[in-house]
């Protein structure tokens, strides 16, 4: 069965071009030309992926994303003319899975769609855990000693990858590739910044020592 993609884009010519290309690749596409209509369609479910513009009438793409994330973890790729680091970080932290700046080559968009659909995976039935920390991937929830911990999308993704590789030392470059994407343009200290965020919310807040630094190599999550 063909995978269904929701395209929320107010530039009609661009939306039509993307729709035709996706149809040619075998995807089923439904379009919305404003944020409110896009949100209603997305919340209705049944889509495998959402392509979401940021600059939309009625509701901005960021607001659509925030409201959608309260109900659904469907993969979302942001489409936008903005290319500043602040906008990119805001989109990713609000729950976007990827971000592509206009104008883009259709081949790049198709590659990002394939990657997002591959990463979607199936439901996670077994929680990931280290010490008193438990992550329920399906519910997108992290608890320590039964107390819920609020994480941003990027913090959750980084912690998820660390937990999937518990007791294994991961380099900054490996973490960048796995969590930010192989085409991320930035410094490896982005990993250090988000490790500090996680330590603040987990280790420091609960008196734990779970995330360890291996000097000259990277990071590992394990019980002391």
MOGIZI-V302882 format. One record per backbone hydrogen bond with DSSP energy under -0.5 kcal/mol. NH is the residue of the N-H (numbers start at 1). CO is the residue of the C=O. Records with the same first field share a line. If there is no record, write none. Layout:
NH->CO, CO
This chain:
5->28
6->49
7->5, 30
8->6, 51
9->7, 32
12->10
15->11
16->12
17->13
18->14
19->15
20->16
21->17
22->18
23->19
24->20
25->21
26->23
27->22
28->3
30->5
32->7
35->57
38->34
39->35
40->36
41->37
42->38
43->39
44->40
45->42
48->4
49->4
50->75
51->6
52->50, 77
53->8
54->79
56->54
59->57
61->54
64->60
65->61
66->62
67->63
68->64
69->65
70->66, 67
71->68
72->68
75->48
77->50
78->76, 98
79->52
80->100
88->84
89->85
90->86
91->87
92->88
93->89
94->90
95->92
96->91
97->76
98->76
100->78
102->80
108->105
109->105
110->106
111->107
112->108
113->109
114->110
115->111
116->112
117->113
118->114
119->115
120->116
121->117, 118
125->123
127->125
128->135
130->133
133->130
134->143
135->128
136->134, 141
137->135
138->124
140->136, 137
141->136
142->149
143->134
144->147
145->132
147->144
149->142
151->149
153->93
156->152
157->153
158->154
159->155
160->156
161->157
162->158
163->159
164->160
165->161
166->163
167->221
168->165
170->219
172->217
175->171
176->172
177->173
178->174
179->175
180->175, 176
181->176
184->181
186->184
190->187
191->188
192->188
193->189
194->190
195->191
196->192
197->193
198->194
199->195
200->196
201->197
202->198
204->199
205->199, 200
206->202
207->203
208->203
212->210, 220
214->218
215->213
217->214
218->214
219->170
220->212
222->210, 220
